Amino acid sequence: MTHEELIDQAARLFKVLGSSLRIHILFYLRKHGESPVSAIVGHLGVSQPVISKQLGILKKPPIVKLN
């Protein structure tokens, strides 16, 4: 991987981690492991569509694996 590719990859990662909600989701998953979306919704008090969208964004780099 070239220097430019590494920088681009790091920039994409930082952009994904630029949301406090996504960081809350990551902390939840770190503590509780693989969880249904409904559990994350209940814990964070955010709607299911919002959590699902954020999980999709986290999947792209990929930071989380969705089943």
DSSP file (Angstrom, degrees, kcal/mol; ACC not computed):
  #  RESIDUE AA STRUCTURE BP1 BP2  ACC     N-H-->O    O-->H-N    N-H-->O    O-->H-N    TCO  KAPPA ALPHA  PHI   PSI    X-CA   Y-CA   Z-CA
    1    1 A M              0   0    0      0, 0.0     2,-0.0     0, 0.0     0, 0.0   0.000 360.0 360.0 360.0 135.2    0.0    0.0    0.0
    2    2 A T     >  -     0   0    0      1,-0.1     4,-2.2     4,-0.0     5,-0.2  -0.285 360.0-107.9 -78.2 166.2    1.4    3.4   -0.9
    3    3 A H  H  > S+     0   0    0      1,-0.2     4,-2.2     2,-0.2     5,-0.2   0.914 121.3  50.7 -58.2 -45.1    1.8    6.3    1.4
    4    4 A E  H  > S+     0   0    0      1,-0.2     4,-2.5     2,-0.2    -1,-0.2   0.888 108.7  51.4 -62.7 -40.2   -1.2    8.1   -0.3
    5    5 A E  H  > S+     0   0    0      2,-0.2     4,-2.5     1,-0.2    -1,-0.2   0.896 109.4  50.4 -64.7 -40.4   -3.4    5.0    0.1
    6    6 A L  H  X S+     0   0    0     -4,-2.2     4,-2.5     2,-0.2    -2,-0.2   0.908 111.2  48.4 -63.4 -41.9   -2.6    4.8    3.8
    7    7 A I  H  X S+     0   0    0     -4,-2.2     4,-2.5     2,-0.2    -2,-0.2   0.918 112.2  48.7 -64.7 -43.5   -3.4    8.5    4.3
    8    8 A D  H  X S+     0   0    0     -4,-2.5     4,-2.2     2,-0.2    -2,-0.2   0.906 112.0  49.4 -62.2 -41.9   -6.7    8.1    2.4
    9    9 A Q  H  X S+     0   0    0     -4,-2.5     4,-2.1     1,-0.2    -2,-0.2   0.918 111.7  48.2 -64.3 -43.5   -7.6    5.0    4.4
   10   10 A A  H  X S+     0   0    0     -4,-2.5     4,-2.7     1,-0.2    -2,-0.2   0.900 109.8  52.7 -63.5 -40.6   -6.8    6.8    7.7
   11   11 A A  H  X S+     0   0    0     -4,-2.5     4,-2.1     1,-0.2    -1,-0.2   0.903 109.3  49.1 -63.1 -41.1   -8.9    9.8    6.6
   12   12 A R  H  X S+     0   0    0     -4,-2.2     4,-2.1     2,-0.2    -1,-0.2   0.910 111.5  50.0 -64.0 -41.3  -11.9    7.5    5.9
   13   13 A L  H  X S+     0   0    0     -4,-2.1     4,-2.2     1,-0.2    -2,-0.2   0.932 110.8  48.1 -63.4 -46.1  -11.5    5.9    9.3
   14   14 A F  H  < S+     0   0    0     -4,-2.7     4,-0.2     1,-0.2    -1,-0.2   0.868 109.6  54.0 -63.3 -35.4  -11.4    9.2   11.1
   15   15 A K  H >< S+     0   0    0     -4,-2.1     3,-1.2    -5,-0.2    -1,-0.2   0.925 109.1  48.1 -63.9 -43.3  -14.5   10.4    9.2
   16   16 A V  H >< S+     0   0    0     -4,-2.1     3,-0.7     1,-0.3    -2,-0.2   0.891 112.7  48.4 -63.1 -39.5  -16.4    7.3   10.3
   17   17 A L  T 3< S+     0   0    0     -4,-2.2    -1,-0.3     1,-0.2    -2,-0.2   0.409  86.6  92.9 -82.2   3.8  -15.3    7.8   13.9
   18   18 A G  T <   +     0   0    0     -3,-1.2     2,-0.5    -4,-0.2    -1,-0.2   0.369  68.8  83.8 -79.0   5.7  -16.3   11.5   13.7
   19   19 A S    <>  -     0   0    0     -3,-0.7     4,-1.9     1,-0.1     5,-0.2  -0.941  66.4-152.5-113.1 126.2  -19.8   10.8   15.1
   20   20 A S  H  > S+     0   0    0     -2,-0.5     4,-2.4     1,-0.2     5,-0.2   0.856  98.9  56.9 -63.7 -33.1  -20.3   10.5   18.8
   21   21 A L  H  > S+     0   0    0      2,-0.2     4,-2.4     1,-0.2    -1,-0.2   0.925 106.0  49.0 -64.1 -43.3  -23.3    8.2   18.2
   22   22 A R  H  > S+     0   0    0      1,-0.2     4,-2.3     2,-0.2    -1,-0.2   0.879 111.0  50.6 -64.3 -35.6  -21.1    5.8   16.2
   23   23 A I  H  X S+     0   0    0     -4,-1.9     4,-2.5     2,-0.2    -1,-0.2   0.900 108.5  51.9 -68.3 -39.3  -18.5    5.8   19.1
   24   24 A H  H  X S+     0   0    0     -4,-2.4     4,-2.5     2,-0.2    -2,-0.2   0.922 109.7  50.2 -59.4 -43.4  -21.3    5.1   21.6
   25   25 A I  H  X S+     0   0    0     -4,-2.4     4,-2.7     1,-0.2    -2,-0.2   0.927 110.2  49.7 -61.2 -45.2  -22.4    2.1   19.4
   26   26 A L  H  X S+     0   0    0     -4,-2.3     4,-2.4     1,-0.2    -1,-0.2   0.903 110.8  49.2 -61.8 -41.7  -18.8    0.9   19.3
   27   27 A F  H  X S+     0   0    0     -4,-2.5     4,-2.1     2,-0.2    -1,-0.2   0.910 111.3  50.4 -63.6 -41.2  -18.4    1.1   23.1
   28   28 A Y  H  X S+     0   0    0     -4,-2.5     4,-3.0     1,-0.2     5,-0.3   0.946 112.6  45.9 -59.9 -48.5  -21.7   -0.7   23.5
   29   29 A L  H  X S+     0   0    0     -4,-2.7     4,-2.2     1,-0.2    -1,-0.2   0.853 110.3  54.2 -65.6 -34.6  -20.6   -3.5   21.1
   30   30 A R  H  < S+     0   0    0     -4,-2.4    -1,-0.2    -5,-0.2    -2,-0.2   0.902 116.2  38.5 -64.4 -40.1  -17.2   -3.7   22.9
   31   31 A K  H  < S+     0   0    0     -4,-2.1    -2,-0.2    -5,-0.2    -1,-0.2   0.897 130.6  26.6 -76.9 -41.7  -18.9   -4.2   26.2
   32   32 A H  H  < S-     0   0    0     -4,-3.0    -3,-0.2     1,-0.2    -2,-0.2   0.537  94.9-144.2-104.5  -9.2  -21.8   -6.5   25.2
   33   33 A G     <  +     0   0    0     -4,-2.2    -1,-0.2    -5,-0.3    -2,-0.1  -0.264  63.8   3.6  74.0-167.5  -20.4   -8.2   22.1
   34   34 A E  S    S+     0   0    0     -4,-0.1    32,-0.0     1,-0.0    -4,-0.0  -0.268  81.3 173.8 -53.4 129.2  -22.6   -9.1   19.1
   35   35 A S        -     0   0    0      3,-0.0     2,-0.1     4,-0.0    -2,-0.1  -0.975  35.2-104.0-142.0 149.7  -26.1   -7.7   19.8
   36   36 A P    >>  -     0   0    0      0, 0.0     4,-1.4     0, 0.0     3,-1.0  -0.433  36.3-115.9 -69.0 151.7  -29.4   -7.3   18.1
   37   37 A V  H 3> S+     0   0    0      1,-0.3     4,-2.9     2,-0.2     5,-0.2   0.870 115.1  62.8 -55.2 -37.9  -30.2   -3.7   16.9
   38   38 A S  H 3> S+     0   0    0      1,-0.2     4,-2.4     2,-0.2    -1,-0.3   0.851 100.7  52.0 -60.2 -34.1  -33.1   -3.6   19.3
   39   39 A A  H <> S+     0   0    0     -3,-1.0     4,-2.0     2,-0.2    -1,-0.2   0.900 111.1  46.5 -68.1 -40.0  -30.7   -4.0   22.2
   40   40 A I  H  X S+     0   0    0     -4,-1.4     4,-2.9     2,-0.2     5,-0.3   0.915 112.0  51.7 -66.9 -42.3  -28.6   -1.1   21.0
   41   41 A V  H  X>S+     0   0    0     -4,-2.9     4,-2.3     1,-0.2     5,-0.7   0.937 111.2  47.6 -57.5 -48.5  -31.8    1.0   20.4
   42   42 A G  H  <5S+     0   0    0     -4,-2.4    -1,-0.2     1,-0.2    -2,-0.2   0.870 115.3  45.0 -63.0 -37.8  -32.9    0.3   24.0
   43   43 A H  H  <5S+     0   0    0     -4,-2.0    -2,-0.2     1,-0.2    -1,-0.2   0.910 122.7  33.5 -73.8 -42.7  -29.6    1.1   25.5
   44   44 A L  H  <5S-     0   0    0     -4,-2.9    -2,-0.2    -5,-0.2    -3,-0.2   0.635  96.7-132.4 -92.0 -14.5  -28.9    4.3   23.5
   45   45 A G  T  <5 +     0   0    0     -4,-2.3     2,-0.3    -5,-0.3    -3,-0.2   0.829  62.0 129.8  68.2  31.3  -32.5    5.5   23.2
   46   46 A V      < -     0   0    0     -5,-0.7    -1,-0.3    -6,-0.3    -2,-0.1  -0.880  64.9 -93.0-117.1 150.1  -32.2    6.2   19.5
   47   47 A S     >  -     0   0    0     -2,-0.3     4,-2.2     1,-0.1     5,-0.2  -0.173  30.9-116.2 -64.6 155.0  -34.6    5.0   16.8
   48   48 A Q  H  > S+     0   0    0      1,-0.2     4,-2.9     2,-0.2     5,-0.2   0.892 113.4  53.6 -58.9 -44.7  -34.0    1.7   15.0
   49   49 A P  H  > S+     0   0    0      0, 0.0     4,-2.1     0, 0.0    -1,-0.2   0.892 109.7  48.8 -60.6 -36.5  -33.6    3.3   11.6
   50   50 A V  H  > S+     0   0    0      2,-0.2     4,-2.3     1,-0.2    -2,-0.2   0.936 113.2  46.1 -67.1 -45.9  -30.9    5.7   12.9
   51   51 A I  H  X S+     0   0    0     -4,-2.2     4,-2.5     1,-0.2     5,-0.2   0.926 112.4  51.2 -62.6 -44.3  -29.0    2.8   14.6
   52   52 A S  H  X S+     0   0    0     -4,-2.9     4,-2.0     1,-0.2    -1,-0.2   0.906 110.2  49.3 -60.1 -42.1  -29.2    0.7   11.5
   53   53 A K  H  X S+     0   0    0     -4,-2.1     4,-1.8    -5,-0.2    -1,-0.2   0.923 111.6  48.5 -62.8 -44.0  -27.9    3.5    9.3
   54   54 A Q  H  X S+     0   0    0     -4,-2.3     4,-2.2     1,-0.2    -2,-0.2   0.873 109.5  52.2 -66.1 -37.0  -25.0    4.1   11.7
   55   55 A L  H  X S+     0   0    0     -4,-2.5     4,-1.6     2,-0.2    -1,-0.2   0.884 107.1  53.9 -64.8 -37.6  -24.1    0.4   11.7
   56   56 A G  H  X S+     0   0    0     -4,-2.0     4,-1.0     2,-0.2    -2,-0.2   0.891 108.7  48.6 -61.9 -39.5  -24.1    0.5    7.9
   57   57 A I  H  < S+     0   0    0     -4,-1.8     3,-0.5     1,-0.2    -2,-0.2   0.901 110.7  50.5 -66.7 -40.7  -21.6    3.3    8.0
   58   58 A L  H  <>S+     0   0    0     -4,-2.2     5,-3.4     1,-0.2     6,-1.1   0.782 105.7  58.4 -67.3 -26.1  -19.4    1.4   10.5
   59   59 A K  H  <5S+     0   0    0     -4,-1.6    -1,-0.2     3,-0.2    -2,-0.2   0.805  90.7  72.4 -72.3 -29.9  -19.5   -1.6    8.3
   60   60 A K  T  <5S+     0   0    0     -4,-1.0    -1,-0.2    -3,-0.5    -2,-0.2   0.868 105.6  31.1 -61.1 -43.2  -18.0    0.1    5.3
   61   61 A P  T   5S-     0   0    0      0, 0.0    -1,-0.2     0, 0.0    -2,-0.1   0.800 122.4-112.4 -64.4 -31.4  -14.3    0.5    6.5
   62   62 A P  T   5S+     0   0    0      0, 0.0    -3,-0.2     0, 0.0    -2,-0.2   0.656  71.7 147.1 -86.4 135.1  -15.1   -2.3    8.0
   63   63 A I  S   <S+     0   0    0     -5,-3.4     2,-0.3     1,-0.3    -4,-0.2   0.759  74.0  26.5 -99.4 -36.2  -15.1   -1.4   11.6
   64   64 A V  S    S-     0   0    0     -6,-1.1     2,-0.5    -9,-0.2    -1,-0.3  -0.919  76.0-130.8-123.9 155.1  -17.9   -3.8   12.6
   65   65 A K        -     0   0    0     -2,-0.3     2,-0.4    -3,-0.1    -6,-0.0  -0.914  20.5-154.7-104.7 124.3  -19.1   -7.0   11.0
   66   66 A L              0   0    0     -2,-0.5   -32,-0.0     1,-0.1    -2,-0.0  -0.836 360.0 360.0-100.6 135.5  -22.8   -7.3   10.4
   67   67 A N              0   0    0     -2,-0.4    -1,-0.1     0, 0.0    -2,-0.0   0.413 360.0 360.0 -97.3 360.0  -24.5  -10.7   10.2
